[in-house]
Each structure stands twice: as structure tokens, then as C-alpha cells.
């Protein structure tokens, strides 16, 4: 594996991490804390939406993001030949 391929691999990997962490931040901090009062006007399963994001939503999104990251990394590994 050449050094340039290795650097490209890690650059793409870090880009995926930043994107996924930004999504998690938006769901957990922005939706669960900053926009709580606005979201509380809506209900999900009988609970206020702001409360739901703060208590459950961020955990569900985190688990989904783990599966997305695994899928992205499997594709990235195949793309750069690290899947063997």
C-alpha cells in the first residue's frame, strides 16, 4: 500500500467521523437541549418531542450512526484494499 493511498484512506475516514459526529451533536445537543422548547410543541408516542430527543432520540441516533459507520468503513476498506 502506498503512502498516498494510506493518507487518502485516513482523510476519508476522518471526514466520515466528522460528519457522523456532527449529526450526533445536532440530535443530542441542538435538538435535545437548545431546541427543546420549540420541539415540545409536538408529541411522539405521547411524550413531548424535545423530551424524547433528550432522553431517547440521541441514543437511538447514536446506535444507528454506529451501523452507518460500519457500513461506510467496509466500503472504504474495499475501496482502498484493506478488506483482505
MDTraj code that builds the backbone (N, CA, C; nanometers):
import mdtraj as md
import numpy as np

residues = "UNK UNK UNK UNK UNK UNK UNK UNK UNK UNK UNK UNK UNK UNK UNK UNK UNK UNK UNK UNK UNK UNK UNK UNK UNK UNK UNK UNK UNK UNK UNK UNK UNK UNK UNK UNK UNK UNK UNK UNK UNK UNK UNK UNK UNK UNK UNK UNK UNK UNK UNK UNK UNK UNK UNK UNK UNK UNK UNK UNK UNK UNK UNK UNK UNK UNK UNK UNK UNK UNK UNK UNK UNK UNK UNK UNK UNK UNK UNK UNK UNK UNK UNK UNK".split()
xyz = np.array([
    [0.0856, -0.1177, 0.0000],
    [0.0000, 0.0000, 0.0000],
    [0.0896, 0.1231, 0.0000],
    [0.0629, 0.2121, -0.0911],
    [0.1443, 0.3325, -0.0996],
    [0.1033, 0.4322, 0.0073],
    [0.1965, 0.5220, 0.0342],
    [0.1713, 0.6216, 0.1387],
    [0.0584, 0.7167, 0.0992],
    [0.0496, 0.7505, -0.0286],
    [-0.0564, 0.8419, -0.0722],
    [-0.1946, 0.7763, -0.0583],
    [-0.2033, 0.6448, -0.0863],
    [-0.3308, 0.5742, -0.0672],
    [-0.3676, 0.5689, 0.0802],
    [-0.2674, 0.5467, 0.1626],
    [-0.2904, 0.5406, 0.3064],
    [-0.3406, 0.6754, 0.3594],
    [-0.2795, 0.7835, 0.3133],
    [-0.3233, 0.9172, 0.3564],
    [-0.4639, 0.9475, 0.3070],
    [-0.4939, 0.9071, 0.1852],
    [-0.6284, 0.9293, 0.1305],
    [-0.7316, 0.8504, 0.2094],
    [-0.6964, 0.7283, 0.2481],
    [-0.7847, 0.6447, 0.3282],
    [-0.8185, 0.7132, 0.4605],
    [-0.7165, 0.7602, 0.5312],
    [-0.7394, 0.8224, 0.6616],
    [-0.8104, 0.9566, 0.6486],
    [-0.7817, 1.0285, 0.5408],
    [-0.8511, 1.1554, 0.5192],
    [-1.0007, 1.1319, 0.5012],
    [-1.0358, 1.0314, 0.4238],
    [-1.1765, 0.9988, 0.4026],
    [-1.2410, 0.9449, 0.5310],
    [-1.1660, 0.8654, 0.6055],
    [-1.2141, 0.8116, 0.7326],
    [-1.2449, 0.9250, 0.8308],
    [-1.1555, 1.0193, 0.8429],
    [-1.1753, 1.1327, 0.9343],
    [-1.2933, 1.2179, 0.8889],
    [-1.3099, 1.2328, 0.7583],
    [-1.4245, 1.3084, 0.7063],
    [-1.5549, 1.2417, 0.7468],
    [-1.5623, 1.1082, 0.7350],
    [-1.6814, 1.0350, 0.7794],
    [-1.7065, 1.0568, 0.9282],
    [-1.6010, 1.0504, 1.0073],
    [-1.6162, 1.0700, 1.1517],
    [-1.6714, 1.2081, 1.1842],
    [-1.6184, 1.3107, 1.1200],
    [-1.6668, 1.4471, 1.1447],
    [-1.8138, 1.4619, 1.1080],
    [-1.8532, 1.4048, 0.9956],
    [-1.9929, 1.4144, 0.9522],
    [-2.0850, 1.3427, 1.0513],
    [-2.0485, 1.2205, 1.0897],
    [-2.1326, 1.1436, 1.1812],
    [-2.1378, 1.2062, 1.3205],
    [-2.0265, 1.2587, 1.3669],
    [-2.0265, 1.3262, 1.4969],
    [-2.1085, 1.4551, 1.4924],
    [-2.1067, 1.5244, 1.3788],
    [-2.1882, 1.6449, 1.3644],
    [-2.3372, 1.6098, 1.3711],
    [-2.3762, 1.4993, 1.3071],
    [-2.5151, 1.4555, 1.3134],
    [-2.5531, 1.4230, 1.4575],
    [-2.4668, 1.3503, 1.5260],
    [-2.4953, 1.3155, 1.6653],
    [-2.5050, 1.4413, 1.7525],
    [-2.4171, 1.5385, 1.7295],
    [-2.4207, 1.6638, 1.8042],
    [-2.5525, 1.7373, 1.7799],
    [-2.5930, 1.7432, 1.6537],
    [-2.7176, 1.8123, 1.6215],
    [-2.8372, 1.7475, 1.6897],
    [-2.8405, 1.6159, 1.6907],
    [-2.9533, 1.5464, 1.7513],
    [-2.9492, 1.5570, 1.9036],
    [-2.8325, 1.5325, 1.9629],
    [-2.8261, 1.5282, 2.1092],
    [-2.8235, 1.6667, 2.1722],
    [-2.7432, 1.7576, 2.1206],
    [-2.7296, 1.8882, 2.1851],
    [-2.8315, 1.9891, 2.1330],
    [-2.8352, 2.0040, 2.0002],
    [-2.9232, 2.1063, 1.9435],
    [-3.0698, 2.0680, 1.9612],
    [-3.1084, 1.9473, 1.9171],
    [-3.2491, 1.9078, 1.9275],
    [-3.2887, 1.8772, 2.0711],
    [-3.1979, 1.8164, 2.1486],
    [-3.2323, 1.7758, 2.2842],
    [-3.2224, 1.8850, 2.3880],
    [-3.1419, 1.9881, 2.3615],
    [-3.1224, 2.0918, 2.4631],
    [-3.1628, 2.2303, 2.4116],
    [-3.1019, 2.2722, 2.2997],
    [-3.1250, 2.4093, 2.2528],
    [-3.2651, 2.4308, 2.1955],
    [-3.3169, 2.3324, 2.1223],
    [-3.4491, 2.3467, 2.0607],
    [-3.5581, 2.2737, 2.1379],
    [-3.5292, 2.2401, 2.2612],
    [-3.6227, 2.1634, 2.3433],
    [-3.7588, 2.2305, 2.3533],
    [-3.7608, 2.3589, 2.3808],
    [-3.8881, 2.4293, 2.3985],
    [-3.9693, 2.4339, 2.2698],
    [-3.9025, 2.4517, 2.1574],
    [-3.9730, 2.4545, 2.0290],
    [-4.0280, 2.3159, 1.9969],
    [-3.9465, 2.2122, 2.0185],
    [-3.9873, 2.0756, 1.9867],
    [-4.0942, 2.0219, 2.0822],
    [-4.1021, 2.0801, 2.2009],
    [-4.2016, 2.0328, 2.2981],
    [-4.3453, 2.0627, 2.2557],
    [-4.3631, 2.1438, 2.1516],
    [-4.4977, 2.1690, 2.0996],
    [-4.5522, 2.0469, 2.0248],
    [-4.4650, 1.9543, 1.9892],
    [-4.5032, 1.8335, 1.9165],
    [-4.4909, 1.7127, 2.0085],
    [-4.5674, 1.6085, 1.9788],
    [-4.5614, 1.4873, 2.0616],
    [-4.5245, 1.3675, 1.9769],
    [-4.4535, 1.2750, 2.0391],
    [-4.4143, 1.1489, 1.9756],
    [-4.4384, 1.0383, 2.0773],
    [-4.5316, 0.9521, 2.0487],
    [-4.5635, 0.8435, 2.1406],
    [-4.6179, 0.8913, 2.2735],
    [-4.6843, 1.0052, 2.2740],
    [-4.7411, 1.0587, 2.3969],
    [-4.6462, 1.1456, 2.4773],
    [-4.5206, 1.1572, 2.4318],
    [-4.4215, 1.2387, 2.5023],
    [-4.3872, 1.3613, 2.4196],
    [-4.3504, 1.4686, 2.4855],
    [-4.3079, 1.5884, 2.4149],
    [-4.1815, 1.5561, 2.3358],
    [-4.1739, 1.6075, 2.2142],
    [-4.0643, 1.5727, 2.1238],
    [-3.9281, 1.6172, 2.1771],
    [-3.9212, 1.7331, 2.2411],
    [-3.7953, 1.7793, 2.2997],
    [-3.7465, 1.6845, 2.4080],
    [-3.8377, 1.6397, 2.4912],
    [-3.8041, 1.5424, 2.5952],
    [-3.7578, 1.4120, 2.5319],
    [-3.8285, 1.3681, 2.4265],
    [-3.7933, 1.2425, 2.3605],
    [-3.6527, 1.2477, 2.3035],
    [-3.6171, 1.3575, 2.2357],
    [-3.4817, 1.3702, 2.1816],
    [-3.3777, 1.3692, 2.2920],
    [-3.4049, 1.4365, 2.4026],
    [-3.3090, 1.4433, 2.5114],
    [-3.2915, 1.3084, 2.5800],
    [-3.3992, 1.2312, 2.5928],
    [-3.3934, 1.1063, 2.6684],
    [-3.3687, 0.9828, 2.5827],
    [-3.4295, 0.9753, 2.4662],
    [-3.4222, 0.8537, 2.3849],
    [-3.3604, 0.8770, 2.2485],
    [-3.3977, 0.9842, 2.1843],
    [-3.3589, 1.0075, 2.0458],
    [-3.2096, 1.0070, 2.0216],
    [-3.1346, 1.0713, 2.1105],
    [-2.9899, 1.0769, 2.0890],
    [-2.9264, 0.9385, 2.1010],
    [-2.9804, 0.8534, 2.1867],
    [-2.9265, 0.7172, 2.1983],
    [-2.9595, 0.6344, 2.0749],
    [-3.0832, 0.6456, 2.0266],
    [-3.1209, 0.5721, 1.9053],
    [-3.0378, 0.6172, 1.7862],
    [-3.0217, 0.7475, 1.7730],
    [-2.9423, 0.8001, 1.6621],
    [-2.7982, 0.7531, 1.6737],
    [-2.7426, 0.7495, 1.7930],
    [-2.6056, 0.7034, 1.8127],
    [-2.5900, 0.5585, 1.7668],
    [-2.6835, 0.4735, 1.8013],
    [-2.6764, 0.3326, 1.7600],
    [-2.6869, 0.3211, 1.6076],
    [-2.7771, 0.3967, 1.5471],
    [-2.7896, 0.3957, 1.4014],
    [-2.6604, 0.4461, 1.3366],
    [-2.6005, 0.5487, 1.3944],
    [-2.4757, 0.6022, 1.3400],
    [-2.3620, 0.5002, 1.3484],
    [-2.3626, 0.4157, 1.4487],
    [-2.2620, 0.3096, 1.4578],
    [-2.2749, 0.2154, 1.3387],
    [-2.3981, 0.1747, 1.3067],
    [-2.4192, 0.0859, 1.1927],
    [-2.3835, 0.1546, 1.0608],
    [-2.4144, 0.2829, 1.0495],
    [-2.3771, 0.3576, 0.9296],
    [-2.2252, 0.3643, 0.9169],
    [-2.1564, 0.3894, 1.0278],
    [-2.0104, 0.3960, 1.0259],
    [-1.9497, 0.2617, 0.9846],
    [-2.0021, 0.1533, 1.0350],
    [-1.9521, 0.0203, 0.9979],
    [-1.9690, -0.0012, 0.8481],
    [-2.0849, 0.0335, 0.7973],
    [-2.1096, 0.0167, 0.6537],
    [-2.0153, 0.1033, 0.5699],
    [-1.9994, 0.2298, 0.6108],
    [-1.9088, 0.3191, 0.5389],
    [-1.7653, 0.2685, 0.5428],
    [-1.7234, 0.2182, 0.6580],
    [-1.5853, 0.1703, 0.6704],
    [-1.5633, 0.0428, 0.5900],
    [-1.6625, -0.0436, 0.5822],
    [-1.6488, -0.1633, 0.4990],
    [-1.6318, -0.1249, 0.3525],
    [-1.7096, -0.0268, 0.3065],
    [-1.6947, 0.0209, 0.1688],
    [-1.5586, 0.0869, 0.1481],
    [-1.5160, 0.1642, 0.2459],
    [-1.3864, 0.2324, 0.2365],
    [-1.2723, 0.1317, 0.2365],
    [-1.2814, 0.0299, 0.3184],
    [-1.1792, -0.0745, 0.3210],
    [-1.1689, -0.1447, 0.1857],
    [-1.2824, -0.1739, 0.1244],
    [-1.2817, -0.2376, -0.0081],
    [-1.2225, -0.1437, -0.1121],
    [-1.2580, -0.0159, -0.1025],
    [-1.2092, 0.0818, -0.1990],
    [-1.0574, 0.0930, -0.1983],
    [-0.9964, 0.0867, -0.0797],
    [-0.8514, 0.1020, -0.0672],
    [-0.7763, -0.0298, -0.0481],
    [-0.8468, -0.1400, -0.0536],
    [-0.7805, -0.2703, -0.0468],
    [-0.7430, -0.3170, 0.0911],
    [-0.8075, -0.2667, 0.1939],
    [-0.7806, -0.3102, 0.3313],
    [-0.8772, -0.4194, 0.3779],
    [-0.9585, -0.4706, 0.2893],
    [-1.0603, -0.5672, 0.3284],
    [-1.0099, -0.7112, 0.3285],
    [-0.8872, -0.7322, 0.2989],
    [-0.8346, -0.8695, 0.2886],
    [-0.7751, -0.9185, 0.4175],
])
top = md.Topology()
chain = top.add_chain()
for i, resn in enumerate(residues, 1):
    res = top.add_residue(resn, chain, resSeq=i)
    for name in ("N", "CA", "C"):
        top.add_atom(name, md.element.get_by_symbol(name[0]), res)
traj = md.Trajectory(xyz[None], top)
